Amino acid sequence: MVDRARRGDREAQEVLVGRHLGAVFDLAYRILGDRDLAQDAAQDAMINAMNGIARFRGAASFRTWVLRITMNAARSQGRRRGRRREVGLKAAGDVAARGPDPAETAVQSAEAARATAMLETLPPKQRMAVLLRATQGLSYQEIGQILDCTEGAARVNYHLGIKRLREKLT
């Protein structure tokens, strides 16, 4: 697919985007913690990847390459966060209540917020190593490629991050 996409095959590009968009959005969301910003970062990452696919050397897997682009796009989106204009709730209008039980949703939100807050206390490389391993299931070699470090350093960052998280839980 990558070779076809490099030659300009739009169908191959669409297949690649479809295949990797979920992981791209998931990583961007875990970095940014905001669905709208994550959607923007995911879109930017996929556009950048498709525009730069001719530069993909194949030294890493396509997925690893795209996730590295996503990490950079999410960081850029995070820097632009302060310049974003928000719309007030009154301007949004009334939203009908629907979906899961609000109490259950509140508990899940609280647990997710606690986990995110704990992750935010980790140094950046440890946080990214834990996120990439736990949420994307990447190997230490792939994590090292994304974080621009050795496989051993990726392994150490992951294990130190997990150790710190365990200490915070007790």
Summary of the structure (lengths in Angstrom):
residues: 170
radius of gyration: 18.2
end to end distance: 47.0
largest distance: 53.8
contacts: 462
relative contact order: 0.10
helix: 78%
strand: 0%
